[in-house]
Amino acid sequence: MSYFLGSQKVLAACFYPALLEEDSLPLDVKQRAESLLRECDGGSIGSYTDSSGIAKIKHCVSQFITRRDGGVPSSPDNIFIKSGSQMALMIMLKLLIRSDDSCRTGVLIPVPTYASFTLALEKQGAAIIPYYLCEEQGWTLQVEELRRALNTGRKTCNPVALYICNPGNPTGHIQSRKSIEEVIRFAAEEKLFILADEVYQSCMYGDDTEFHSYKKVLSEMGSTISSTVEQASFNSVSKGFMGECGLRGGYVELVNLDPAVKEYASRLLSTRSCPPVVGQIALDLMADPPKPGDTSFPTFSEEVQSIKNTIGKNTVRILEVFAELPGISCQPLKAGYFVFPCLHFPPKAIKWAKRRQMEPDMLYCLHLLEESGLHVRPGCEYGQRKDSYHIRLFVATQENIMEDALQRLKTFHTQFMKEFS
């Protein structure tokens, strides 16, 4: 039995409990579904739950965080389950942003970053303070750049928060422990609230990569910092190896909030009806996967390793193909599911795009779609340095699909560069 199919069977049994009487369901699937249904009023996932999430599932998430962070304690009272991590992030922004002030609230955000977050900040009336990741050094986050951005932002707004996406989307980078320590010290000095978006934390590739959570690093930095820097960290079932985007389950964990602010945040995070129960169940399955000795553990571990191996092979293949093509450079993928190569367009191609009043990478992507059927996103949607151009390419979990996409891109790009050289 596939583990991910096993997760679907748990969900199916929760939707239709009569399946629990069927012999076709494995024992561990039945036990998991029965345990989850006992936490629902009337034994039905159609019932309301607590607005912050089912208590058992919040406890499961806190245990997951404690295991992940090597024993650093996590309390269910600091965890709030929402319909996706983005919903939790939007609510935290509402807590931090004071749109009625004469001086707008500023939030530092990385460039590049995903477009929906930028739009959410604009909708809430925040002033966006961009800081640029260093592409030449593998999209590293440098404190000197944070300080430059902060000093610039203070001329026009009141910066209160620092948003981090680690591992990165769309860049596929992963922060080192040293880098995280430097960022936390910077936040402590400047009294900035850290918003740590860590939804790709399980998607690590390569022997030299390791995920360090901001909470764990913070906890090990001495009481002066570890007990004062305020933070919210986010995770989701939409990413990682489950990838159940449509089930809508995510959480935020609050760290070091003042008790009065924590009480207000709790009310704000609990003002809406409960998150979808099916998303909560998916979150439980993500946070507590099969363990050694469980019936499903062998297939679970095999599947996860198979996905990692395939993505590892595909990322190597991507870099091989890019190395063969003129006008493309790319930093290695270390985490997540995207690569963000830089396109070095000939002047003729840039003039061609400007005549059409479009960004060159946008026009490139439109023609790539029209001529090859391959859909990638232009770097201008994510932010990039002036006069630089990129595309975001999804790293498939199947080798044949990845190879087909690369061949389409290779054929189009070769002809494109020949035409405009």
BAZA-529963 format. One record per residue (C-alpha): residue number from 1; residue in one letter; chain; z negated, x negated, y. Coordinates in steps of 0.2 Angstrom, whole numbers, always signed. Layout:
N
num:residu:chaine:z:x:y
NUM:A:A:Z:X:Y
...
This chain:
421
num:residu:chaine:z:x:y
1:M:A:+0:+0:+0
2:S:A:+5:-7:+17
3:Y:A:-11:-8:+28
4:F:A:-2:-1:+43
5:L:A:+4:+13:+32
6:G:A:-14:+14:+27
7:S:A:-19:+17:+45
8:Q:A:-6:+31:+46
9:K:A:-14:+39:+30
10:V:A:-31:+38:+38
11:L:A:-24:+47:+53
12:A:A:-15:+60:+42
13:A:A:-31:+64:+32
14:C:A:-40:+66:+49
15:F:A:-27:+78:+54
16:Y:A:-26:+87:+37
17:P:A:-43:+85:+28
18:A:A:-36:+94:+13
19:L:A:-27:+77:+9
20:L:A:-45:+70:+5
21:E:A:-44:+80:-11
22:E:A:-28:+71:-17
23:D:A:-28:+57:-29
24:S:A:-14:+49:-21
25:L:A:-25:+42:-6
26:P:A:-34:+26:-10
27:L:A:-53:+26:-10
28:D:A:-55:+16:+6
29:V:A:-43:+27:+16
30:K:A:-53:+42:+10
31:Q:A:-70:+34:+15
32:R:A:-64:+29:+32
33:A:A:-56:+46:+36
34:E:A:-72:+55:+30
35:S:A:-83:+44:+40
36:L:A:-73:+47:+56
37:L:A:-72:+66:+53
38:R:A:-91:+66:+52
39:E:A:-92:+60:+70
40:C:A:-81:+75:+76
41:D:A:-89:+92:+79
42:G:A:-85:+104:+65
43:G:A:-77:+90:+56
44:S:A:-61:+92:+66
45:I:A:-52:+80:+77
46:G:A:-47:+95:+88
47:S:A:-64:+96:+95
48:Y:A:-70:+88:+111
49:T:A:-79:+72:+111
50:D:A:-91:+63:+123
51:S:A:-80:+59:+139
52:S:A:-83:+40:+136
53:G:A:-78:+41:+118
54:I:A:-86:+44:+101
55:A:A:-102:+35:+100
56:K:A:-98:+28:+82
57:I:A:-81:+21:+89
58:K:A:-89:+14:+104
59:H:A:-102:+5:+93
60:C:A:-87:-1:+82
61:V:A:-78:-8:+97
62:S:A:-94:-17:+103
63:Q:A:-96:-25:+86
64:F:A:-78:-31:+87
65:I:A:-81:-39:+104
66:T:A:-97:-48:+97
67:R:A:-87:-55:+82
68:R:A:-73:-60:+93
69:D:A:-84:-69:+105
70:G:A:-94:-78:+92
71:G:A:-110:-68:+94
72:V:A:-110:-65:+113
73:P:A:-119:-47:+113
74:S:A:-109:-32:+118
75:S:A:-117:-15:+121
76:P:A:-109:+2:+118
77:D:A:-116:+8:+134
78:N:A:-104:-4:+144
79:I:A:-89:+2:+134
80:F:A:-78:+17:+140
81:I:A:-64:+23:+129
82:K:A:-49:+30:+139
83:S:A:-31:+36:+135
84:G:A:-24:+18:+135
85:S:A:-30:+2:+144
86:Q:A:-19:+6:+159
87:M:A:-29:+22:+162
88:A:A:-45:+12:+162
89:L:A:-38:-1:+174
90:M:A:-32:+13:+186
91:I:A:-49:+20:+187
92:M:A:-57:+3:+190
93:L:A:-45:+1:+204
94:K:A:-50:+17:+211
95:L:A:-68:+11:+211
96:L:A:-64:-5:+220
97:I:A:-51:+0:+233
98:R:A:-56:+8:+249
99:S:A:-40:+16:+256
100:D:A:-49:+24:+271
101:D:A:-55:+7:+278
102:S:A:-47:+0:+294
103:C:A:-45:-16:+284
104:R:A:-36:-13:+268
105:T:A:-43:-18:+251
106:G:A:-34:-33:+244
107:V:A:-31:-37:+225
108:L:A:-24:-54:+220
109:I:A:-11:-52:+206
110:P:A:+0:-64:+197
111:V:A:+18:-67:+200
112:P:A:+27:-62:+189
113:T:A:+18:-47:+182
114:Y:A:+23:-30:+175
115:A:A:+30:-18:+188
116:S:A:+19:-3:+184
117:F:A:+4:-12:+189
118:T:A:+11:-16:+206
119:L:A:+16:+2:+209
120:A:A:-1:+8:+204
121:L:A:-9:-4:+217
122:E:A:+3:+3:+230
123:K:A:-1:+21:+226
124:Q:A:-19:+18:+228
125:G:A:-17:+10:+245
126:A:A:-21:-8:+240
127:A:A:-15:-23:+249
128:I:A:-6:-34:+236
129:I:A:-10:-53:+237
130:P:A:+2:-62:+226
131:Y:A:-2:-79:+218
132:Y:A:+12:-88:+208
133:L:A:+10:-95:+191
134:C:A:+17:-112:+188
135:E:A:+33:-110:+178
136:E:A:+36:-129:+176
137:Q:A:+19:-131:+168
138:G:A:+21:-117:+156
139:W:A:+16:-103:+168
140:T:A:-1:-110:+171
141:L:A:-13:-102:+183
142:Q:A:-19:-115:+196
143:V:A:-34:-113:+207
144:E:A:-26:-122:+221
145:E:A:-13:-108:+221
146:L:A:-27:-94:+220
147:R:A:-35:-102:+235
148:R:A:-19:-102:+245
149:A:A:-16:-84:+241
150:L:A:-33:-79:+245
151:N:A:-33:-88:+262
152:T:A:-17:-80:+266
153:G:A:-23:-63:+261
154:R:A:-39:-63:+272
155:K:A:-28:-64:+287
156:T:A:-22:-46:+284
157:C:A:-35:-38:+272
158:N:A:-51:-38:+263
159:P:A:-49:-46:+246
160:V:A:-61:-40:+233
161:A:A:-53:-42:+216
162:L:A:-43:-54:+205
163:Y:A:-32:-47:+192
164:I:A:-28:-58:+177
165:C:A:-16:-55:+163
166:N:A:-21:-66:+148
167:P:A:-11:-68:+137
168:G:A:+3:-66:+150
169:N:A:+16:-52:+151
170:P:A:+30:-56:+154
171:T:A:+27:-74:+153
172:G:A:+20:-76:+136
173:H:A:+7:-89:+142
174:I:A:-11:-92:+136
175:Q:A:-24:-99:+147
176:S:A:-35:-113:+141
177:R:A:-53:-113:+141
178:K:A:-54:-125:+156
179:S:A:-42:-115:+166
180:I:A:-53:-99:+163
181:E:A:-69:-109:+168
182:E:A:-60:-114:+184
183:V:A:-55:-96:+188
184:I:A:-72:-90:+185
185:R:A:-80:-103:+197
186:F:A:-67:-98:+210
187:A:A:-71:-80:+208
188:A:A:-90:-84:+209
189:E:A:-88:-94:+225
190:E:A:-77:-81:+233
191:K:A:-87:-66:+227
192:L:A:-71:-58:+218
193:F:A:-72:-45:+205
194:I:A:-62:-50:+189
195:L:A:-50:-38:+181
196:A:A:-46:-46:+164
197:D:A:-31:-38:+156
198:E:A:-32:-45:+138
199:V:A:-22:-33:+128
200:Y:A:-11:-46:+119
201:Q:A:-27:-56:+113
202:S:A:-22:-54:+95
203:C:A:-4:-59:+97
204:M:A:-6:-78:+96
205:Y:A:+7:-90:+89
206:G:A:+7:-109:+85
207:D:A:-7:-120:+78
208:D:A:-12:-126:+96
209:T:A:-15:-109:+103
210:E:A:-32:-101:+104
211:F:A:-38:-85:+114
212:H:A:-53:-87:+124
213:S:A:-60:-70:+132
214:Y:A:-66:-71:+150
215:K:A:-82:-63:+144
216:K:A:-86:-77:+132
217:V:A:-82:-91:+143
218:L:A:-92:-82:+157
219:S:A:-107:-81:+145
220:E:A:-107:-100:+142
221:M:A:-106:-106:+160
222:G:A:-125:-106:+165
223:S:A:-136:-91:+171
224:T:A:-131:-94:+190
225:I:A:-113:-89:+186
226:S:A:-115:-80:+169
227:S:A:-127:-67:+176
228:T:A:-118:-64:+193
229:V:A:-99:-63:+191
230:E:A:-94:-45:+189
231:Q:A:-80:-42:+177
232:A:A:-70:-28:+168
233:S:A:-60:-32:+153
234:F:A:-47:-22:+145
235:N:A:-39:-20:+127
236:S:A:-28:-7:+119
237:V:A:-20:-1:+102
238:S:A:-3:-1:+111
239:K:A:-2:-20:+109
240:G:A:-6:-32:+95
241:F:A:-1:-29:+77
242:M:A:-4:-11:+77
243:G:A:+7:-7:+91
244:E:A:+4:+11:+91
245:C:A:+9:+14:+109
246:G:A:+11:+33:+108
247:L:A:-7:+36:+101
248:R:A:-14:+31:+118
249:G:A:-31:+22:+115
250:G:A:-39:+8:+125
251:Y:A:-55:+3:+132
252:V:A:-64:-6:+146
253:E:A:-80:-16:+145
254:L:A:-90:-18:+161
255:V:A:-100:-35:+163
256:N:A:-113:-38:+176
257:L:A:-111:-23:+187
258:D:A:-126:-19:+199
259:P:A:-135:-4:+191
260:A:A:-131:+8:+205
261:V:A:-113:+3:+204
262:K:A:-113:+4:+185
263:E:A:-120:+22:+187
264:Y:A:-106:+27:+199
265:A:A:-93:+18:+188
266:S:A:-99:+28:+173
267:R:A:-97:+44:+182
268:L:A:-80:+39:+188
269:L:A:-74:+34:+170
270:S:A:-81:+50:+163
271:T:A:-75:+63:+176
272:R:A:-60:+68:+165
273:S:A:-60:+76:+148
274:C:A:-62:+65:+133
275:P:A:-48:+53:+128
276:P:A:-37:+59:+114
277:V:A:-46:+59:+98
278:V:A:-31:+52:+88
279:G:A:-31:+37:+100
280:Q:A:-50:+34:+97
281:I:A:-47:+34:+79
282:A:A:-33:+21:+81
283:L:A:-45:+11:+91
284:D:A:-58:+11:+77
285:L:A:-45:+6:+65
286:M:A:-39:-9:+76
287:A:A:-57:-14:+80
288:D:A:-63:-13:+61
289:P:A:-48:-18:+50
290:P:A:-50:-21:+31
291:K:A:-62:-35:+27
292:P:A:-62:-47:+11
293:G:A:-67:-36:-3
294:D:A:-59:-20:+3
295:T:A:-45:-13:-7
296:S:A:-33:-14:+8
297:F:A:-37:-32:+13
298:P:A:-24:-42:+3
299:T:A:-10:-31:+10
300:F:A:-17:-31:+27
301:S:A:-19:-50:+28
302:E:A:-1:-53:+21
303:E:A:+7:-41:+33
304:V:A:-2:-49:+48
305:Q:A:+3:-66:+42
306:S:A:+21:-60:+39
307:I:A:+22:-53:+57
308:K:A:+16:-70:+64
309:N:A:+27:-80:+54
310:T:A:+42:-70:+58
311:I:A:+39:-70:+77
312:G:A:+35:-89:+75
313:K:A:+53:-91:+68
314:N:A:+61:-80:+80
315:T:A:+53:-89:+95
316:V:A:+59:-106:+88
317:R:A:+76:-98:+86
318:I:A:+76:-91:+104
319:L:A:+73:-108:+111
320:E:A:+87:-116:+100
321:V:A:+99:-104:+106
322:F:A:+94:-106:+125
323:A:A:+95:-125:+123
324:E:A:+113:-123:+118
325:L:A:+118:-112:+133
326:P:A:+121:-118:+151
327:G:A:+111:-112:+165
328:I:A:+96:-106:+155
329:S:A:+79:-114:+154
330:C:A:+63:-107:+145
331:Q:A:+45:-111:+143
332:P:A:+39:-109:+125
333:L:A:+31:-93:+120
334:K:A:+13:-95:+115
335:A:A:+7:-76:+114
336:G:A:+13:-59:+117
337:Y:A:+30:-52:+113
338:F:A:+41:-57:+128
339:V:A:+50:-73:+134
340:F:A:+54:-75:+152
341:P:A:+69:-87:+153
342:C:A:+75:-94:+170
343:L:A:+93:-91:+174
344:H:A:+102:-104:+184
345:F:A:+117:-95:+192
346:P:A:+132:-104:+199
347:P:A:+134:-100:+218
348:K:A:+149:-90:+214
349:A:A:+138:-78:+204
350:I:A:+125:-76:+217
351:K:A:+138:-72:+231
352:W:A:+146:-59:+219
353:A:A:+129:-50:+217
354:K:A:+125:-51:+236
355:R:A:+142:-43:+240
356:R:A:+136:-28:+229
357:Q:A:+119:-28:+237
358:M:A:+110:-32:+221
359:E:A:+99:-46:+215
360:P:A:+109:-57:+204
361:D:A:+98:-55:+188
362:M:A:+98:-36:+190
363:L:A:+117:-37:+190
364:Y:A:+117:-49:+176
365:C:A:+107:-37:+165
366:L:A:+118:-22:+170
367:H:A:+133:-31:+164
368:L:A:+125:-37:+149
369:L:A:+120:-20:+144
370:E:A:+138:-13:+148
371:E:A:+147:-26:+138
372:S:A:+136:-30:+124
373:G:A:+124:-15:+122
374:L:A:+109:-27:+124
375:H:A:+95:-21:+135
376:V:A:+84:-34:+144
377:R:A:+74:-32:+160
378:P:A:+78:-43:+176
379:G:A:+65:-54:+183
380:C:A:+66:-46:+200
381:E:A:+56:-31:+193
382:Y:A:+42:-43:+189
383:G:A:+42:-54:+204
384:Q:A:+48:-72:+205
385:R:A:+49:-86:+217
386:K:A:+62:-85:+231
387:D:A:+80:-90:+224
388:S:A:+74:-90:+206
389:Y:A:+81:-78:+193
390:H:A:+74:-73:+176
391:I:A:+76:-60:+162
392:R:A:+63:-53:+150
393:L:A:+68:-53:+132
394:F:A:+58:-44:+119
395:V:A:+54:-55:+103
396:A:A:+58:-44:+88
397:T:A:+47:-43:+73
398:Q:A:+63:-43:+62
399:E:A:+73:-59:+60
400:N:A:+90:-50:+58
401:I:A:+87:-39:+74
402:M:A:+82:-55:+84
403:E:A:+97:-64:+78
404:D:A:+109:-50:+82
405:A:A:+102:-49:+100
406:L:A:+103:-68:+102
407:Q:A:+121:-68:+97
408:R:A:+125:-54:+109
409:L:A:+117:-63:+123
410:K:A:+125:-80:+118
411:T:A:+143:-72:+118
412:F:A:+140:-63:+135
413:H:A:+131:-78:+144
414:T:A:+144:-90:+138
415:Q:A:+158:-79:+146
416:F:A:+148:-75:+161
417:M:A:+145:-94:+165
418:K:A:+163:-98:+162
419:E:A:+169:-84:+173
420:F:A:+158:-89:+188
421:S:A:+158:-108:+186
